[in-house]
């Protein structure tokens, strides 16, 4: 009798599982895209296990996805445009990029991340090995952008003034060559522009004499290491991300695949902060409005739950560490009203 009951229970479990799978909503393909705030090959390598994890989690939520494709956009705007057109279903967009495309895409999650050991608005307190920025256990929903002087001859002059407690003038900054990201990047353009506006009588990045636009932060750090520009802008923990690569030979890579930059001194000594922006609301996970198969309350809830569950695991944390994300929280569009106001000010 015991053997019969055990066999009956096993049959019931198999039938139950088969029924659950049969009732799952089938989707042929789901397209995901990350913006190039890190090198594309680093992002692709870091997220290679995400499709299998996401398929398994979505199946638990009632969606049987055949293929999950992950790409990295050629620029922040390229990802926004692809989502607006419906060729990308889910995108990891900074707040500024989301604000630019929020008529065509909708935010579903906000990233949380580990806070930093320094949140001072005094740039001199960020510089040198003694002030090395470290992560904390505190979870925060914001970050800052920093304006960095590079190890170029003129960059060193700017850093020396700031570290001596001097305030830089507009002429000081205007003589420098700057490297920035495209206009929808929060840390790479929007908030550095706001910093200029607040400190230099409404002047903007577009008012500077020598500005080059790059596609990602990897390019910015490479330009800085090559002393090709005097000033770069990046999110506040950028030096942590490129600390190892900074001192590796240019024909080698660090453990994450970043190309070596060939410097001899530490990035904390050579890349000096000369400006600190206002806080920036964290990155989004956003969804296209152009594809009704994904833009509906049922699938949005399933995706929110799946990604929150994934990042709650050690493997998930390792995957999303490529963006310094340590958690996700359900978000709403109004969370990014401040980002829209900042974007409007820049425009």
Buried (B, 14 or more C-beta within 10 A) or exposed (E): EEEEEEEEEEEEEEEEEEEEEEEBBEBEEBBBBBBBBBBBBBBBEBBEEBBEBBBEBBBEBBBBBEEBEBBBBBBBBBBBBBBBEBBBBBBBBBBBBBBBBBEBBBBBBBBBBBBBEBBEEEBBBBBBEEBBBEBEEEEBBBBBBBBBBBBBEBBBBBBEBBBEEEEBEBEBBBBBBBBBBBBBBBBBBBBBBBBBBEBBEEBBBEBBEEBBBBBBBBBBBBBBBBBBBBBBBBBBBBBBBBBBBBBBEBEEBBEBBBBBBBBEEBBBBBBBBBBBBBBBBBBBBBBBBBBEBBBEEEBBBBBBBBBBBBBEEEEBBEBBBBBBBBBBBBBEBEBBEBBBEBBEBBE
